[in-house]
Amino acid sequence: MKQRRFSRTANKVAIRRAAHQLFDQPRVLDDPLAVPIIGVEAAEKLRSNPKERQHPISRAFRAFMAARSRYAEDQLVKAIEERVAQYVVLGAGLDTFAYRNPHAAYLQVFEVDHPATQAWKLERLQTAGIAIPTSLKFVPVDFERQTLAAGLAQGGFDSGSPAFFSWLGVTPYLTRESCIATLRFIAQLPPGSGVAFDFAVDPKLLNLRQRLALPAISRRVAAAGEPFQLFFRPTELAQELRNMGFQRTEILDTEEINARYFKDRADGLRVRGGLGQLMGAWV
């Protein structure tokens, strides 16, 4: 993300999550704040051109974005059942979980993002009339000047207690060193900690159609100032996570995402393309 600018990619992700609320039934992710937080103008633009949102590529993108958020929140529920009481949303963008948190009485949420993106989000929240709960703490971190550990510590995060992390729509834009450093930090937290994230698949593992689609997608995100940089081989990534100290991992590829979240839908909504996969890892 360019200095002193909010994330344009985060804005587009939020619009796709809002589109899922407006155009897809049943919803994979039921988020009543997804439409209000994008703003009146953006919401009206969505509603005024529904045909555009029925393009197969648009549907596939929002299916993946809804599924990855649902996956992270599903894993959070399991973590809470194991008495985890800290939830960290890395690269929070316009994520709305903290403002509809059904576990607010005992779950502390930390939203970590670049200061410019957090300032933009605060404006959106105020405009939409969405109240900031006492169970939420904002953690502005400029990773060029500060580590995640230092930022969380300043925000009141307890590194001596387990925590669950959501890290969505971020890793493809990072350097490998930055990504691995964050995962190592999580791996060093107490047992019961975990992370759910998505990652881009090594293009060498894609089929011909998927490889042909990748350049167009890459150009779109690069034009937003956030080019793809990092790709993984899923099984090698899982092994690397275990070497860091994660005791268990789970990978969901396109087929598994569809089986879990889009089975037997009458509208045919599903994830396509195979460019991204989901990973869960637990300490």
C-alpha positions in Angstrom: 0.0 0.0 0.0 1.3 3.4 -0.9 2.3 5.7 1.9 -0.4 7.8 3.5 -3.1 6.2 1.3 -5.9 3.8 2.4 -5.9 0.4 0.7 -7.8 0.4 -2.5 -7.8 -3.3 -2.5 -9.4 -3.3 0.9 -12.1 -1.1 -0.5 -12.8 -3.5 -3.4 -13.0 -6.4 -1.0 -15.5 -4.6 1.1 -17.7 -3.9 -1.9 -17.6 -7.6 -2.9 -18.7 -8.5 0.6 -21.5 -6.1 0.4 -22.5 -7.5 -3.0 -22.7 -10.9 -1.4 -25.3 -9.5 1.0 -27.4 -8.0 -1.7 -27.3 -10.6 -4.5 -26.7 -14.1 -3.0 -29.1 -16.3 -1.2 -28.5 -18.1 1.1 -25.5 -16.0 2.3 -22.3 -17.8 3.2 -21.4 -14.9 5.4 -24.3 -13.1 7.0 -23.0 -9.6 7.7 -25.6 -6.8 8.2 -22.9 -4.2 8.4 -21.2 -5.0 5.1 -23.5 -2.7 3.1 -23.6 0.3 5.4 -19.8 0.4 5.9 -19.1 0.9 2.1 -21.1 4.1 2.1 -24.4 5.2 0.6 -22.9 6.1 -2.8 -21.1 2.8 -3.3 -24.2 0.9 -2.1 -26.4 2.7 -4.5 -24.0 1.9 -7.3 -24.1 -1.8 -6.5 -27.9 -1.8 -6.4 -28.3 0.1 -9.6 -26.3 -2.4 -11.8 -27.1 -5.9 -10.6 -26.3 -7.5 -14.0 -22.6 -6.4 -13.6 -22.4 -8.4 -10.4 -23.7 -11.5 -12.1 -20.6 -11.9 -14.3 -19.0 -15.2 -13.6 -15.6 -13.7 -12.5 -17.4 -11.2 -10.2 -19.4 -14.0 -8.6 -16.3 -16.2 -8.2 -14.4 -13.4 -6.5 -17.1 -12.6 -4.0 -17.7 -16.2 -3.3 -14.0 -16.6 -2.3 -14.1 -13.5 -0.2 -17.2 -14.5 1.6 -15.9 -18.0 2.1 -12.6 -16.9 3.6 -14.3 -14.6 6.1 -16.7 -17.3 7.0 -13.8 -19.8 7.5 -11.9 -17.4 9.8 -15.0 -16.8 11.9 -15.8 -20.5 12.1 -12.3 -21.2 13.3 -12.6 -18.3 15.8 -15.7 -19.9 17.3 -13.8 -23.2 17.8 -10.9 -21.2 19.5 -13.4 -19.5 21.8 -14.6 -22.9 22.8 -11.0 -23.6 23.9 -11.1 -20.4 26.0 -9.2 -18.2 23.7 -10.1 -14.6 24.6 -8.1 -12.6 22.1 -8.8 -12.1 18.4 -6.4 -10.3 16.1 -7.6 -9.1 12.7 -4.4 -8.5 10.7 -4.9 -6.2 7.7 -8.5 -5.5 8.9 -9.5 -3.1 6.1 -13.3 -2.7 6.4 -13.9 -6.0 8.2 -16.9 -5.7 10.4 -16.6 -8.6 12.8 -15.7 -6.4 15.8 -18.9 -4.4 15.4 -21.2 -7.4 15.3 -19.2 -9.5 17.8 -21.6 -11.9 19.6 -18.8 -12.7 22.1 -18.0 -9.2 23.1 -18.5 -9.9 26.8 -15.3 -12.1 26.9 -13.5 -11.7 23.6 -11.1 -8.8 23.1 -10.6 -7.8 19.4 -7.5 -6.1 18.0 -7.7 -4.6 14.5 -4.2 -4.2 13.0 -3.7 -2.1 9.9 -1.7 0.7 8.3 -2.5 4.1 10.0 -3.9 5.6 6.8 -6.3 2.7 6.3 -7.4 2.8 9.9 -8.1 6.6 9.7 -10.1 5.9 6.5 -12.1 3.2 8.3 -12.8 5.4 11.3 -14.3 7.9 8.9 -16.5 5.2 7.3 -17.7 4.0 10.7 -18.6 7.5 11.7 -20.5 8.2 8.5 -22.4 4.9 8.7 -23.2 5.4 12.3 -21.6 2.2 13.4 -20.6 2.4 17.1 -17.1 1.3 18.2 -17.4 -1.3 20.9 -15.4 -1.3 24.1 -14.2 -4.8 23.2 -12.2 -3.5 20.2 -8.8 -1.9 20.2 -7.3 -0.3 17.1 -3.6 -1.1 16.5 -2.1 1.1 13.8 1.2 -0.5 12.5 3.4 0.9 9.8 5.5 -2.3 9.1 8.2 -0.2 7.6 8.8 1.4 11.0 7.4 -1.0 13.6 7.1 -4.7 14.3 3.8 -6.5 14.8 4.9 -7.6 18.3 5.7 -4.0 19.3 2.4 -2.7 17.9 0.3 -5.3 19.6 2.1 -4.8 22.9 1.4 -1.1 22.7 -2.3 -1.9 22.0 -2.6 -4.0 25.1 -2.2 -7.5 23.6 -1.2 -10.2 26.1 1.4 -12.3 24.5 1.3 -14.7 27.5 -2.3 -15.7 26.6 -3.4 -17.6 23.5 -4.9 -15.7 20.6 -6.5 -16.4 17.3 -5.6 -14.4 14.2 -7.4 -13.7 11.0 -5.2 -12.7 8.1 -7.2 -12.3 4.9 -6.3 -10.8 1.6 -2.8 -9.9 2.7 -0.2 -12.5 2.1 0.0 -12.3 -1.7 1.1 -8.6 -1.4 3.9 -9.2 1.1 7.5 -10.2 0.7 8.3 -13.7 1.8 10.4 -12.4 4.7 7.5 -10.3 6.1 5.0 -13.1 5.8 7.2 -15.7 7.5 8.1 -13.3 10.3 4.4 -12.8 11.1 3.7 -16.5 11.1 6.7 -17.1 13.3 5.4 -14.6 15.8 2.1 -16.4 16.0 3.8 -19.8 16.3 5.6 -18.6 19.4 2.4 -17.7 21.2 1.0 -20.1 23.9 -0.8 -23.4 22.9 -4.3 -22.8 21.8 -3.3 -20.0 19.5 -3.9 -20.2 15.8 -4.3 -18.4 12.5 -6.6 -18.5 9.4 -5.3 -17.0 6.2 -5.5 -17.2 2.5 -2.6 -17.5 0.1 -1.9 -17.4 -3.6 -0.9 -20.7 -5.2 2.4 -21.1 -7.1 1.5 -20.5 -10.8 3.4 -23.7 -11.7 0.7 -25.7 -10.0 -2.1 -24.1 -11.9 -3.8 -25.6 -14.9 -3.7 -23.8 -18.3 -6.9 -21.9 -17.9 -5.8 -20.7 -14.4 -2.4 -19.6 -15.6 -4.0 -17.6 -18.5 -6.3 -15.8 -16.0 -3.5 -14.9 -13.6 -1.9 -12.0 -15.6 -5.2 -10.1 -15.9 -5.8 -10.4 -12.2 -2.2 -9.4 -11.4 -2.5 -6.3 -13.6 -5.7 -5.2 -11.8 -4.2 -5.4 -8.3 -1.0 -3.8 -9.5 -3.0 -0.9 -10.9 -4.3 -0.4 -7.4 -0.8 0.0 -6.1 -0.7 -3.5 -4.4 1.0 -6.0 -6.8 1.1 -9.7 -6.2 4.5 -10.7 -4.8 4.2 -14.0 -2.9 3.0 -17.5 -4.0 3.2 -20.8 -2.1 3.1 -24.5 -2.8 0.4 -25.6 -0.4 2.0 -28.8 1.0 5.4 -27.1 1.3 3.8 -24.2 3.2 2.1 -26.6 5.6 5.4 -28.3 6.3 7.1 -24.9 6.9 4.3 -24.0 9.4 4.9 -27.2 11.3 8.6 -26.6 11.3 7.9 -23.2 13.0 6.0 -24.9 15.8 2.4 -25.1 14.6 1.1 -28.5 15.7 -1.8 -28.8 13.2 -2.6 -27.4 9.8 -5.6 -27.5 7.4 -5.6 -26.6 3.7 -8.8 -25.9 1.8 -8.4 -25.8 -2.0 -11.2 -24.7 -4.4 -12.9 -28.1 -4.3 -12.9 -28.3 -0.5 -14.1 -24.7 -0.1 -17.0 -25.4 -2.4 -17.9 -28.6 -0.7 -17.9 -26.9 2.7 -19.7 -23.6 1.9 -21.4 -23.8 -1.5 -22.8 -27.3 -1.7 -26.2 -27.8 -3.4 -26.8 -24.1 -4.0 -29.6 -23.3 -6.4 -27.9 -20.2 -7.7 -24.7 -21.9 -8.6 -22.5 -19.6 -6.6 -19.1 -21.1 -6.1 -15.4 -20.5 -5.9 -13.6 -20.9 -9.2 -10.1 -20.6 -10.6 -7.9 -22.2 -8.0 -5.7 -19.1 -7.6 -6.2 -18.9 -3.8 -6.5 -21.4 -1.0 -7.3 -21.2 2.7 -5.0 -22.3 5.5 -5.6 -22.9 9.2 -2.7 -23.5 11.6 -2.8 -24.1 15.3 -0.1 -24.0 18.0 
